[in-house]
Amino acid sequence: MNRSAPWIRRALVAAAIVGSAAMLAPSLAHAAMTVSGKPKISFFATGSPGFLDIEGESSTVTTTDDGTRLTFVVPMTTVSTGIDMRDSHMNDEYVQVAQFPNATLSLAKADVKWPAALAESATGTITGTFNVHGIDQPIDVTYTTKKSKTGYRVNAKFAFDCSKHGIAIPAYMGVTVDPKMTAEVQVDLVDG
């Protein structure tokens, strides 16, 4: 029995470590993150002929976190370009917010680099899912996360093609909007 005692002790220690990790993992994996402060979400488009820059901006975003995926939700009626008639056309005729009220960006939480030390930052590019007009499309998201006292400051950017989401290409008085657009997200996340 003496020969097997060290082996049994090692096995018991290993089992205790694995068991402790298994008990802790669900609570760590499901620490839900929520939006804090005043976020900024911007959608950028250009038009032709000529050079027309259009920026739609919102400060309304919520986050759902199921422990494995972070999903950012922007109500499209909160996106403003600064011109009421253009916003009305975009909402009613193109994005069709009555039927498709939200734009969402969903990311695998484990794929994001989350720095541990205060003021430390990390950058990366991950594949996420962008949904607007009811259609999911994979997109590459370039991001920076920075550890703050209360959570993380996140800056992210991605390109998307609105025609792949079934959105008609906006055209008005000879100006056509390029279907290839970009989005930027600036948000503070805290553990909920």
Secondary structure, 3 states (H helix, E strand, C coil): CCCCHHHHHHHHHHHHHHHHHHHHHHHHHCCCEEEEEEEEEEEEEEEECCCEEEEEEECCCEEEECCCEEEEEEEHHHCECCCHHHHHHHHHHHCCCCCCCEEEEEEEHHHCCCCCCCCCEEEEEEEEEEEECCEEEEEEEEEEEEECCCEEEEEEEEEEEHHHHCCCCCEECCEEECCEEEEEEEEEEEEC
